[in-house]
Amino acid sequence: MKLERLIGILSILLQRDRVTAPFLAETFEVSRRTIGRDIDALCRAGIPICTSQGAGGGISIMPGYRVDRSLLTRADMAAILAGLKSLDSVSGSNRYSQLMEKLQLGGESGSMLIDLASWYRGPLTDKIGLLSTALDQKQMVSFYYYAPSGEGERQVEPYYLMFQWGDWYLYAFCRKREDYRLFKLRRMTRLRLKGPFSPRQTEYPDLSDDRVFPENYQVELIVPARWKWRLVENYGEKCYTDEPDGRCRSVIGFTNLNAALDWVMGFCGEAELLGPKKVIDAAREIGGRLLGQEPKGAEDTNETGGTGRYG
């Protein structure tokens, strides 16, 4: 693909005084004409590249360029390419690994292993492949979507594919909602391309926590010290205070009621829930249902909360 080839060409030019077009063409297995277009693209991006003909000629970065060539060492490039290589875990190919081999950087990133697919590798690879095609070709996408508020068909204009909060999302304009939405790939099924669309003027989405995850429920609880690992793993070592009896007190904000209840129930009944009342009532109702008791008018726990345009 063009992007990784441009990165590769730039990395070579930063590390060598001069290279030839035939060398680059052979390295990246493309034609000299393609290398010429790549050099033009780098120039348009602001990299001052000069070429010279004849014996001793070739392609180089212009002398005196303000970026010191030692700025990107082999270790730096290996780290960058290791990040690119992580995309192999979901791309269904090994093209990033091949790029590292061509640049002779494979061995220096061996200590950095990144898997963006985890157990979801199979279906995720197919979805990312289709959505990448849709983004490149500016095509609409339809899919069946499962959300807390309900399920159904969606048709969207895709704009960004992103790995965020430990999962994959598509940022798109939803024709059904007439607004921008984040869609979790794991909730998508039956993806299909639906033909070209005219892209809107779209800015990068605001993914700040306050915007995406407003803290509508401030859950306060006290748990035994043996659950400290769960507090730290999810919210860091500053999310709790020690009680005189050795237990841990914590106040965590949640966007919706279901998320708050999932958190509380995860302590296997050992959490002393102090508030808010709505969460206490919902937890009490769930406990009654588990014991086969009739609910006593507690509010519905299927509330999805105020996630705004996201979620």
NUVEXTI-110078 format. One record per residue (C-alpha): y, z, x; residue in three letters; residue number from 1. Coordinates in Angstrom, 3 decimals. Example, Ala and Ser with C-alpha at 12.3 -4.5 7.8 and 13.67 -1.06 7.14 Angstrom:
! NUVEXTI-110078
<kero Y="-4.500" Z="7.800" X="12.300" guro="ALA" drendo="1"/>
<kero Y="-1.060" Z="7.140" X="13.670" guro="SER" drendo="2"/>
//
This chain:
! NUVEXTI-110078
<kero Y="0.000" Z="0.000" X="0.000" guro="MET" drendo="1"/>
<kero Y="3.534" Z="-0.713" X="1.116" guro="LYS" drendo="2"/>
<kero Y="4.829" Z="2.865" X="1.254" guro="LEU" drendo="3"/>
<kero Y="2.249" Z="4.189" X="3.693" guro="GLU" drendo="4"/>
<kero Y="2.560" Z="1.000" X="5.770" guro="ARG" drendo="5"/>
<kero Y="6.313" Z="1.543" X="6.093" guro="LEU" drendo="6"/>
<kero Y="5.726" Z="5.158" X="7.106" guro="ILE" drendo="7"/>
<kero Y="3.195" Z="3.978" X="9.645" guro="GLY" drendo="8"/>
<kero Y="5.507" Z="1.342" X="11.136" guro="ILE" drendo="9"/>
<kero Y="8.354" Z="3.843" X="11.389" guro="LEU" drendo="10"/>
<kero Y="6.128" Z="6.398" X="13.090" guro="SER" drendo="11"/>
<kero Y="5.070" Z="3.833" X="15.701" guro="ILE" drendo="12"/>
<kero Y="8.661" Z="2.770" X="16.363" guro="LEU" drendo="13"/>
<kero Y="9.700" Z="6.406" X="16.812" guro="LEU" drendo="14"/>
<kero Y="6.988" Z="6.931" X="19.402" guro="GLN" drendo="15"/>
<kero Y="7.184" Z="3.647" X="21.363" guro="ARG" drendo="16"/>
<kero Y="10.047" Z="1.800" X="22.989" guro="ASP" drendo="17"/>
<kero Y="8.986" Z="-1.601" X="21.712" guro="ARG" drendo="18"/>
<kero Y="6.105" Z="-3.221" X="19.815" guro="VAL" drendo="19"/>
<kero Y="5.337" Z="-6.770" X="18.773" guro="THR" drendo="20"/>
<kero Y="4.932" Z="-8.191" X="15.285" guro="ALA" drendo="21"/>
<kero Y="1.363" Z="-9.395" X="16.067" guro="PRO" drendo="22"/>
<kero Y="0.467" Z="-5.831" X="17.138" guro="PHE" drendo="23"/>
<kero Y="1.792" Z="-4.387" X="13.862" guro="LEU" drendo="24"/>
<kero Y="0.114" Z="-7.126" X="11.824" guro="ALA" drendo="25"/>
<kero Y="-3.233" Z="-6.411" X="13.486" guro="GLU" drendo="26"/>
<kero Y="-2.811" Z="-2.633" X="13.176" guro="THR" drendo="27"/>
<kero Y="-2.116" Z="-2.738" X="9.447" guro="PHE" drendo="28"/>
<kero Y="-4.293" Z="-5.784" X="8.685" guro="GLU" drendo="29"/>
<kero Y="-1.517" Z="-7.846" X="7.124" guro="VAL" drendo="30"/>
<kero Y="0.254" Z="-11.079" X="8.020" guro="SER" drendo="31"/>
<kero Y="3.214" Z="-11.369" X="10.392" guro="ARG" drendo="32"/>
<kero Y="5.282" Z="-12.499" X="7.406" guro="ARG" drendo="33"/>
<kero Y="4.458" Z="-9.229" X="5.616" guro="THR" drendo="34"/>
<kero Y="5.505" Z="-7.262" X="8.714" guro="ILE" drendo="35"/>
<kero Y="8.774" Z="-9.189" X="8.693" guro="GLY" drendo="36"/>
<kero Y="9.412" Z="-8.146" X="5.100" guro="ARG" drendo="37"/>
<kero Y="8.554" Z="-4.549" X="5.969" guro="ASP" drendo="38"/>
<kero Y="11.051" Z="-4.578" X="8.853" guro="ILE" drendo="39"/>
<kero Y="13.708" Z="-5.926" X="6.464" guro="ASP" drendo="40"/>
<kero Y="12.900" Z="-3.107" X="4.033" guro="ALA" drendo="41"/>
<kero Y="13.311" Z="-0.486" X="6.770" guro="LEU" drendo="42"/>
<kero Y="16.655" Z="-2.017" X="7.743" guro="CYS" drendo="43"/>
<kero Y="17.832" Z="-1.886" X="4.117" guro="ARG" drendo="44"/>
<kero Y="16.815" Z="1.777" X="4.078" guro="ALA" drendo="45"/>
<kero Y="19.270" Z="2.446" X="6.897" guro="GLY" drendo="46"/>
<kero Y="16.971" Z="2.338" X="9.945" guro="ILE" drendo="47"/>
<kero Y="18.732" Z="0.186" X="12.608" guro="PRO" drendo="48"/>
<kero Y="15.877" Z="-1.976" X="13.888" guro="ILE" drendo="49"/>
<kero Y="16.470" Z="-4.800" X="16.329" guro="CYS" drendo="50"/>
<kero Y="14.184" Z="-7.649" X="17.367" guro="THR" drendo="51"/>
<kero Y="14.198" Z="-9.780" X="20.514" guro="SER" drendo="52"/>
<kero Y="12.381" Z="-12.993" X="21.341" guro="GLN" drendo="53"/>
<kero Y="10.614" Z="-14.202" X="24.470" guro="GLY" drendo="54"/>
<kero Y="8.754" Z="-12.430" X="27.252" guro="ALA" drendo="55"/>
<kero Y="9.155" Z="-8.666" X="26.995" guro="GLY" drendo="56"/>
<kero Y="10.614" Z="-9.003" X="23.503" guro="GLY" drendo="57"/>
<kero Y="9.548" Z="-7.269" X="20.319" guro="GLY" drendo="58"/>
<kero Y="10.643" Z="-4.819" X="17.667" guro="ILE" drendo="59"/>
<kero Y="12.411" Z="-1.546" X="18.424" guro="SER" drendo="60"/>
<kero Y="14.827" Z="0.996" X="17.031" guro="ILE" drendo="61"/>
<kero Y="18.365" Z="0.257" X="18.177" guro="MET" drendo="62"/>
<kero Y="19.397" Z="2.190" X="21.336" guro="PRO" drendo="63"/>
<kero Y="21.780" Z="5.058" X="20.621" guro="GLY" drendo="64"/>
<kero Y="20.498" Z="5.573" X="17.103" guro="TYR" drendo="65"/>
<kero Y="21.578" Z="9.051" X="16.027" guro="ARG" drendo="66"/>
<kero Y="18.037" Z="10.246" X="15.243" guro="VAL" drendo="67"/>
<kero Y="16.369" Z="11.502" X="18.397" guro="ASP" drendo="68"/>
<kero Y="12.978" Z="9.864" X="18.726" guro="ARG" drendo="69"/>
<kero Y="11.507" Z="13.175" X="19.795" guro="SER" drendo="70"/>
<kero Y="12.466" Z="14.553" X="16.377" guro="LEU" drendo="71"/>
<kero Y="9.071" Z="13.514" X="15.024" guro="LEU" drendo="72"/>
<kero Y="6.334" Z="14.494" X="17.445" guro="THR" drendo="73"/>
<kero Y="2.699" Z="13.530" X="17.071" guro="ARG" drendo="74"/>
<kero Y="2.048" Z="16.932" X="15.539" guro="ALA" drendo="75"/>
<kero Y="4.891" Z="16.386" X="13.052" guro="ASP" drendo="76"/>
<kero Y="3.540" Z="12.987" X="12.061" guro="MET" drendo="77"/>
<kero Y="0.044" Z="14.437" X="11.769" guro="ALA" drendo="78"/>
<kero Y="1.344" Z="17.061" X="9.337" guro="ALA" drendo="79"/>
<kero Y="3.128" Z="14.411" X="7.267" guro="ILE" drendo="80"/>
<kero Y="0.081" Z="12.183" X="7.183" guro="LEU" drendo="81"/>
<kero Y="-2.165" Z="15.137" X="6.351" guro="ALA" drendo="82"/>
<kero Y="-0.111" Z="15.547" X="3.202" guro="GLY" drendo="83"/>
<kero Y="-0.600" Z="11.863" X="2.444" guro="LEU" drendo="84"/>
<kero Y="-4.286" Z="12.182" X="3.229" guro="LYS" drendo="85"/>
<kero Y="-4.573" Z="14.850" X="0.544" guro="SER" drendo="86"/>
<kero Y="-3.948" Z="12.087" X="-1.988" guro="LEU" drendo="87"/>
<kero Y="-7.333" Z="10.627" X="-1.038" guro="ASP" drendo="88"/>
<kero Y="-8.867" Z="13.504" X="-2.998" guro="SER" drendo="89"/>
<kero Y="-7.559" Z="11.974" X="-6.231" guro="VAL" drendo="90"/>
<kero Y="-6.985" Z="8.302" X="-5.372" guro="SER" drendo="91"/>
<kero Y="-10.638" Z="7.280" X="-5.348" guro="GLY" drendo="92"/>
<kero Y="-10.194" Z="5.701" X="-1.897" guro="SER" drendo="93"/>
<kero Y="-9.713" Z="6.685" X="1.736" guro="ASN" drendo="94"/>
<kero Y="-6.707" Z="4.515" X="2.519" guro="ARG" drendo="95"/>
<kero Y="-4.636" Z="7.444" X="3.812" guro="TYR" drendo="96"/>
<kero Y="-7.429" Z="8.478" X="6.163" guro="SER" drendo="97"/>
<kero Y="-7.591" Z="4.898" X="7.379" guro="GLN" drendo="98"/>
<kero Y="-3.849" Z="4.930" X="8.031" guro="LEU" drendo="99"/>
<kero Y="-4.216" Z="8.042" X="10.190" guro="MET" drendo="100"/>
<kero Y="-7.010" Z="6.391" X="12.156" guro="GLU" drendo="101"/>
<kero Y="-4.864" Z="3.324" X="12.783" guro="LYS" drendo="102"/>
<kero Y="-2.104" Z="5.542" X="14.143" guro="LEU" drendo="103"/>
<kero Y="-4.658" Z="7.497" X="16.179" guro="GLN" drendo="104"/>
<kero Y="-3.557" Z="10.754" X="14.562" guro="LEU" drendo="105"/>
<kero Y="-6.765" Z="11.696" X="12.773" guro="GLY" drendo="106"/>
<kero Y="-7.793" Z="14.526" X="15.089" guro="GLY" drendo="107"/>
<kero Y="-4.500" Z="16.417" X="14.991" guro="GLU" drendo="108"/>
<kero Y="-4.627" Z="17.178" X="11.280" guro="SER" drendo="109"/>
<kero Y="-8.199" Z="18.412" X="11.221" guro="GLY" drendo="110"/>
<kero Y="-7.147" Z="22.026" X="10.670" guro="SER" drendo="111"/>
<kero Y="-5.191" Z="21.195" X="7.515" guro="MET" drendo="112"/>
<kero Y="-7.411" Z="20.502" X="4.486" guro="LEU" drendo="113"/>
<kero Y="-5.834" Z="19.801" X="1.104" guro="ILE" drendo="114"/>
<kero Y="-7.824" Z="18.937" X="-2.024" guro="ASP" drendo="115"/>
<kero Y="-5.679" Z="18.084" X="-5.041" guro="LEU" drendo="116"/>
<kero Y="-8.635" Z="17.332" X="-7.291" guro="ALA" drendo="117"/>
<kero Y="-10.862" Z="20.433" X="-7.220" guro="SER" drendo="118"/>
<kero Y="-13.674" Z="20.379" X="-9.830" guro="TRP" drendo="119"/>
<kero Y="-11.753" Z="17.896" X="-11.991" guro="TYR" drendo="120"/>
<kero Y="-12.146" Z="15.046" X="-9.468" guro="ARG" drendo="121"/>
<kero Y="-13.977" Z="12.401" X="-11.533" guro="GLY" drendo="122"/>
<kero Y="-11.849" Z="11.984" X="-14.673" guro="PRO" drendo="123"/>
<kero Y="-8.666" Z="12.909" X="-12.801" guro="LEU" drendo="124"/>
<kero Y="-9.077" Z="10.046" X="-10.322" guro="THR" drendo="125"/>
<kero Y="-9.393" Z="7.528" X="-13.156" guro="ASP" drendo="126"/>
<kero Y="-6.334" Z="8.896" X="-14.945" guro="LYS" drendo="127"/>
<kero Y="-4.175" Z="8.901" X="-11.821" guro="ILE" drendo="128"/>
<kero Y="-5.258" Z="5.345" X="-11.062" guro="GLY" drendo="129"/>
<kero Y="-4.283" Z="4.091" X="-14.507" guro="LEU" drendo="130"/>
<kero Y="-1.008" Z="6.019" X="-14.580" guro="LEU" drendo="131"/>
<kero Y="-0.089" Z="4.780" X="-11.090" guro="SER" drendo="132"/>
<kero Y="-0.581" Z="1.223" X="-12.337" guro="THR" drendo="133"/>
<kero Y="1.564" Z="1.978" X="-15.391" guro="ALA" drendo="134"/>
<kero Y="4.353" Z="3.383" X="-13.196" guro="LEU" drendo="135"/>
<kero Y="4.242" Z="0.451" X="-10.758" guro="ASP" drendo="136"/>
<kero Y="4.198" Z="-2.178" X="-13.499" guro="GLN" drendo="137"/>
<kero Y="6.528" Z="-0.338" X="-15.933" guro="LYS" drendo="138"/>
<kero Y="3.909" Z="-0.335" X="-18.686" guro="GLN" drendo="139"/>
<kero Y="3.658" Z="1.891" X="-21.745" guro="MET" drendo="140"/>
<kero Y="0.687" Z="4.255" X="-21.945" guro="VAL" drendo="141"/>
<kero Y="-1.130" Z="5.553" X="-25.012" guro="SER" drendo="142"/>
<kero Y="-3.532" Z="8.484" X="-25.030" guro="PHE" drendo="143"/>
<kero Y="-5.035" Z="11.164" X="-27.225" guro="TYR" drendo="144"/>
<kero Y="-3.476" Z="14.530" X="-26.387" guro="TYR" drendo="145"/>
<kero Y="-4.636" Z="18.111" X="-26.958" guro="TYR" drendo="146"/>
<kero Y="-1.767" Z="20.620" X="-27.160" guro="ALA" drendo="147"/>
<kero Y="-1.406" Z="24.207" X="-28.463" guro="PRO" drendo="148"/>
<kero Y="0.677" Z="22.839" X="-31.326" guro="SER" drendo="149"/>
<kero Y="-1.983" Z="20.296" X="-32.316" guro="GLY" drendo="150"/>
<kero Y="-3.700" Z="17.119" X="-31.192" guro="GLU" drendo="151"/>
<kero Y="-3.095" Z="13.454" X="-31.806" guro="GLY" drendo="152"/>
<kero Y="-2.201" Z="10.028" X="-30.431" guro="GLU" drendo="153"/>
<kero Y="0.823" Z="9.653" X="-28.167" guro="ARG" drendo="154"/>
<kero Y="2.551" Z="6.558" X="-26.828" guro="GLN" drendo="155"/>
<kero Y="4.911" Z="7.132" X="-23.919" guro="VAL" drendo="156"/>
<kero Y="7.105" Z="5.501" X="-21.295" guro="GLU" drendo="157"/>
<kero Y="5.912" Z="6.968" X="-17.958" guro="PRO" drendo="158"/>
<kero Y="8.490" Z="7.906" X="-15.283" guro="TYR" drendo="159"/>
<kero Y="7.011" Z="10.479" X="-12.872" guro="TYR" drendo="160"/>
<kero Y="3.501" Z="11.535" X="-11.932" guro="LEU" drendo="161"/>
<kero Y="3.644" Z="14.970" X="-10.319" guro="MET" drendo="162"/>
<kero Y="1.501" Z="17.783" X="-8.961" guro="PHE" drendo="163"/>
<kero Y="3.219" Z="20.974" X="-10.095" guro="GLN" drendo="164"/>
<kero Y="2.155" Z="24.596" X="-10.718" guro="TRP" drendo="165"/>
<kero Y="-1.322" Z="23.824" X="-9.376" guro="GLY" drendo="166"/>
<kero Y="-1.971" Z="20.958" X="-11.813" guro="ASP" drendo="167"/>
<kero Y="-1.151" Z="17.299" X="-12.507" guro="TRP" drendo="168"/>
<kero Y="1.499" Z="16.262" X="-15.040" guro="TYR" drendo="169"/>
<kero Y="3.074" Z="13.084" X="-16.364" guro="LEU" drendo="170"/>
<kero Y="6.803" Z="13.141" X="-17.122" guro="TYR" drendo="171"/>
<kero Y="7.426" Z="10.544" X="-19.806" guro="ALA" drendo="172"/>
<kero Y="9.532" Z="9.590" X="-22.791" guro="PHE" drendo="173"/>
<kero Y="7.444" Z="10.248" X="-25.895" guro="CYS" drendo="174"/>
<kero Y="7.975" Z="7.679" X="-28.656" guro="ARG" drendo="175"/>
<kero Y="6.637" Z="10.142" X="-31.235" guro="LYS" drendo="176"/>
<kero Y="8.981" Z="12.989" X="-30.278" guro="ARG" drendo="177"/>
<kero Y="11.881" Z="10.709" X="-29.306" guro="GLU" drendo="178"/>
<kero Y="12.425" Z="12.832" X="-26.208" guro="ASP" drendo="179"/>
<kero Y="11.160" Z="13.478" X="-22.678" guro="TYR" drendo="180"/>
<kero Y="8.030" Z="15.584" X="-22.285" guro="ARG" drendo="181"/>
<kero Y="5.660" Z="16.872" X="-19.617" guro="LEU" drendo="182"/>
<kero Y="2.026" Z="16.039" X="-20.360" guro="PHE" drendo="183"/>
<kero Y="-0.827" Z="17.767" X="-18.553" guro="LYS" drendo="184"/>
<kero Y="-3.400" Z="15.220" X="-17.386" guro="LEU" drendo="185"/>
<kero Y="-6.298" Z="17.538" X="-18.168" guro="ARG" drendo="186"/>
<kero Y="-5.345" Z="17.397" X="-21.853" guro="ARG" drendo="187"/>
<kero Y="-5.254" Z="13.590" X="-21.967" guro="MET" drendo="188"/>
<kero Y="-8.139" Z="11.391" X="-23.122" guro="THR" drendo="189"/>
<kero Y="-8.576" Z="7.702" X="-24.035" guro="ARG" drendo="190"/>
<kero Y="-5.778" Z="6.448" X="-21.787" guro="LEU" drendo="191"/>
<kero Y="-4.779" Z="2.796" X="-22.241" guro="ARG" drendo="192"/>
<kero Y="-2.013" Z="0.512" X="-20.983" guro="LEU" drendo="193"/>
<kero Y="0.116" Z="-0.800" X="-23.863" guro="LYS" drendo="194"/>
<kero Y="2.339" Z="-3.446" X="-22.311" guro="GLY" drendo="195"/>
<kero Y="5.707" Z="-3.527" X="-20.531" guro="PRO" drendo="196"/>
<kero Y="8.837" Z="-1.587" X="-21.501" guro="PHE" drendo="197"/>
<kero Y="12.472" Z="-1.555" X="-20.382" guro="SER" drendo="198"/>
<kero Y="12.995" Z="1.624" X="-18.283" guro="PRO" drendo="199"/>
<kero Y="15.713" Z="4.058" X="-19.335" guro="ARG" drendo="200"/>
<kero Y="18.221" Z="5.641" X="-16.980" guro="GLN" drendo="201"/>
<kero Y="16.139" Z="8.711" X="-16.200" guro="THR" drendo="202"/>
<kero Y="17.012" Z="11.528" X="-13.828" guro="GLU" drendo="203"/>
<kero Y="14.396" Z="13.621" X="-12.056" guro="TYR" drendo="204"/>
<kero Y="13.289" Z="16.344" X="-14.514" guro="PRO" drendo="205"/>
<kero Y="14.668" Z="19.855" X="-14.283" guro="ASP" drendo="206"/>
<kero Y="11.536" Z="21.838" X="-13.387" guro="LEU" drendo="207"/>
<kero Y="13.182" Z="25.199" X="-12.803" guro="SER" drendo="208"/>
<kero Y="11.234" Z="28.179" X="-14.126" guro="ASP" drendo="209"/>
<kero Y="14.035" Z="29.144" X="-16.512" guro="ASP" drendo="210"/>
<kero Y="13.928" Z="25.675" X="-18.039" guro="ARG" drendo="211"/>
<kero Y="10.188" Z="25.112" X="-18.240" guro="VAL" drendo="212"/>
<kero Y="8.956" Z="28.684" X="-18.639" guro="PHE" drendo="213"/>
<kero Y="11.579" Z="30.763" X="-20.476" guro="PRO" drendo="214"/>
<kero Y="10.512" Z="34.420" X="-20.500" guro="GLU" drendo="215"/>
<kero Y="10.373" Z="35.021" X="-24.235" guro="ASN" drendo="216"/>
<kero Y="7.992" Z="37.997" X="-23.966" guro="TYR" drendo="217"/>
<kero Y="8.529" Z="40.769" X="-21.413" guro="GLN" drendo="218"/>
<kero Y="5.080" Z="42.359" X="-21.242" guro="VAL" drendo="219"/>
<kero Y="4.995" Z="45.857" X="-19.762" guro="GLU" drendo="220"/>
<kero Y="1.666" Z="47.428" X="-18.881" guro="LEU" drendo="221"/>
<kero Y="-0.016" Z="49.913" X="-16.551" guro="ILE" drendo="222"/>
<kero Y="-3.349" Z="49.106" X="-14.919" guro="VAL" drendo="223"/>
<kero Y="-5.725" Z="50.943" X="-12.554" guro="PRO" drendo="224"/>
<kero Y="-5.147" Z="50.369" X="-8.846" guro="ALA" drendo="225"/>
<kero Y="-8.352" Z="48.325" X="-8.634" guro="ARG" drendo="226"/>
<kero Y="-6.502" Z="45.513" X="-10.491" guro="TRP" drendo="227"/>
<kero Y="-3.754" Z="45.341" X="-7.894" guro="LYS" drendo="228"/>
<kero Y="-5.303" Z="42.168" X="-6.427" guro="TRP" drendo="229"/>
<kero Y="-4.730" Z="40.346" X="-9.725" guro="ARG" drendo="230"/>
<kero Y="-1.086" Z="41.356" X="-9.884" guro="LEU" drendo="231"/>
<kero Y="-0.461" Z="40.197" X="-6.315" guro="VAL" drendo="232"/>
<kero Y="-2.459" Z="36.975" X="-6.672" guro="GLU" drendo="233"/>
<kero Y="-0.522" Z="35.861" X="-9.736" guro="ASN" drendo="234"/>
<kero Y="2.969" Z="37.276" X="-9.236" guro="TYR" drendo="235"/>
<kero Y="3.324" Z="38.616" X="-5.698" guro="GLY" drendo="236"/>
<kero Y="3.441" Z="42.055" X="-4.144" guro="GLU" drendo="237"/>
<kero Y="6.840" Z="42.900" X="-5.645" guro="LYS" drendo="238"/>
<kero Y="5.711" Z="42.494" X="-9.253" guro="CYS" drendo="239"/>
<kero Y="4.577" Z="46.099" X="-9.656" guro="TYR" drendo="240"/>
<kero Y="5.491" Z="49.691" X="-8.842" guro="THR" drendo="241"/>
<kero Y="3.128" Z="52.560" X="-8.057" guro="ASP" drendo="242"/>
<kero Y="2.756" Z="55.312" X="-10.632" guro="GLU" drendo="243"/>
<kero Y="2.317" Z="58.962" X="-9.528" guro="PRO" drendo="244"/>
<kero Y="-1.341" Z="58.838" X="-10.614" guro="ASP" drendo="245"/>
<kero Y="-2.004" Z="55.776" X="-8.417" guro="GLY" drendo="246"/>
<kero Y="-1.959" Z="53.203" X="-11.200" guro="ARG" drendo="247"/>
<kero Y="0.326" Z="50.133" X="-11.147" guro="CYS" drendo="248"/>
<kero Y="3.143" Z="49.469" X="-13.589" guro="ARG" drendo="249"/>
<kero Y="4.241" Z="45.857" X="-14.068" guro="SER" drendo="250"/>
<kero Y="6.648" Z="43.887" X="-16.258" guro="VAL" drendo="251"/>
<kero Y="5.886" Z="40.153" X="-16.470" guro="ILE" drendo="252"/>
<kero Y="7.715" Z="37.536" X="-18.535" guro="GLY" drendo="253"/>
<kero Y="5.743" Z="34.973" X="-20.577" guro="PHE" drendo="254"/>
<kero Y="6.839" Z="31.876" X="-22.454" guro="THR" drendo="255"/>
<kero Y="4.491" Z="32.222" X="-25.411" guro="ASN" drendo="256"/>
<kero Y="2.339" Z="34.781" X="-27.156" guro="LEU" drendo="257"/>
<kero Y="-0.990" Z="33.226" X="-26.206" guro="ASN" drendo="258"/>
<kero Y="-0.152" Z="33.351" X="-22.498" guro="ALA" drendo="259"/>
<kero Y="0.859" Z="36.995" X="-22.816" guro="ALA" drendo="260"/>
<kero Y="-2.379" Z="37.870" X="-24.595" guro="LEU" drendo="261"/>
<kero Y="-4.501" Z="35.983" X="-22.043" guro="ASP" drendo="262"/>
<kero Y="-2.872" Z="38.041" X="-19.296" guro="TRP" drendo="263"/>
<kero Y="-3.458" Z="41.358" X="-21.063" guro="VAL" drendo="264"/>
<kero Y="-7.064" Z="40.571" X="-22.032" guro="MET" drendo="265"/>
<kero Y="-7.849" Z="39.615" X="-18.451" guro="GLY" drendo="266"/>
<kero Y="-7.839" Z="43.303" X="-17.494" guro="PHE" drendo="267"/>
<kero Y="-11.027" Z="43.860" X="-19.539" guro="CYS" drendo="268"/>
<kero Y="-9.511" Z="46.549" X="-21.760" guro="GLY" drendo="269"/>
<kero Y="-8.274" Z="48.650" X="-18.821" guro="GLU" drendo="270"/>
<kero Y="-4.581" Z="47.829" X="-19.296" guro="ALA" drendo="271"/>
<kero Y="-2.322" Z="50.325" X="-21.049" guro="GLU" drendo="272"/>
<kero Y="-0.043" Z="47.991" X="-22.995" guro="LEU" drendo="273"/>
<kero Y="3.458" Z="49.448" X="-23.447" guro="LEU" drendo="274"/>
<kero Y="5.254" Z="46.550" X="-25.081" guro="GLY" drendo="275"/>
<kero Y="6.613" Z="44.513" X="-26.679" guro="PRO" drendo="276"/>
<kero Y="5.460" Z="45.455" X="-30.175" guro="LYS" drendo="277"/>
<kero Y="4.607" Z="41.876" X="-31.149" guro="LYS" drendo="278"/>
<kero Y="2.139" Z="41.606" X="-28.261" guro="VAL" drendo="279"/>
<kero Y="0.665" Z="45.041" X="-29.042" guro="ILE" drendo="280"/>
<kero Y="0.151" Z="44.086" X="-32.715" guro="ASP" drendo="281"/>
<kero Y="-1.447" Z="40.754" X="-31.768" guro="ALA" drendo="282"/>
<kero Y="-3.769" Z="42.431" X="-29.258" guro="ALA" drendo="283"/>
<kero Y="-4.775" Z="45.000" X="-31.860" guro="ARG" drendo="284"/>
<kero Y="-5.556" Z="42.219" X="-34.351" guro="GLU" drendo="285"/>
<kero Y="-7.705" Z="40.356" X="-31.820" guro="ILE" drendo="286"/>
<kero Y="-9.587" Z="43.568" X="-31.060" guro="GLY" drendo="287"/>
<kero Y="-10.251" Z="44.033" X="-34.756" guro="GLY" drendo="288"/>
<kero Y="-11.565" Z="40.505" X="-35.112" guro="ARG" drendo="289"/>
<kero Y="-13.919" Z="40.995" X="-32.188" guro="LEU" drendo="290"/>
<kero Y="-15.293" Z="44.075" X="-33.946" guro="LEU" drendo="291"/>
<kero Y="-15.638" Z="42.226" X="-37.252" guro="GLY" drendo="292"/>
<kero Y="-12.756" Z="44.059" X="-38.928" guro="GLN" drendo="293"/>
<kero Y="-10.347" Z="42.447" X="-41.364" guro="GLU" drendo="294"/>
<kero Y="-6.867" Z="41.749" X="-39.884" guro="PRO" drendo="295"/>
<kero Y="-4.070" Z="43.904" X="-41.296" guro="LYS" drendo="296"/>
<kero Y="-1.270" Z="41.384" X="-41.561" guro="GLY" drendo="297"/>
<kero Y="-0.507" Z="40.870" X="-37.898" guro="ALA" drendo="298"/>
<kero Y="1.377" Z="37.750" X="-37.063" guro="GLU" drendo="299"/>
<kero Y="-0.398" Z="34.554" X="-36.038" guro="ASP" drendo="300"/>
<kero Y="-1.302" Z="34.523" X="-32.332" guro="THR" drendo="301"/>
<kero Y="-1.283" Z="30.711" X="-32.178" guro="ASN" drendo="302"/>
<kero Y="2.435" Z="30.623" X="-31.565" guro="GLU" drendo="303"/>
<kero Y="3.300" Z="28.177" X="-28.792" guro="THR" drendo="304"/>
<kero Y="6.621" Z="29.728" X="-27.882" guro="GLY" drendo="305"/>
<kero Y="9.972" Z="28.269" X="-26.868" guro="GLY" drendo="306"/>
<kero Y="8.998" Z="25.776" X="-24.200" guro="THR" drendo="307"/>
<kero Y="11.799" Z="23.420" X="-25.238" guro="GLY" drendo="308"/>
<kero Y="11.190" Z="19.846" X="-24.151" guro="ARG" drendo="309"/>
<kero Y="8.358" Z="20.846" X="-21.855" guro="TYR" drendo="310"/>
<kero Y="4.750" Z="21.931" X="-22.333" guro="GLY" drendo="311"/>
//
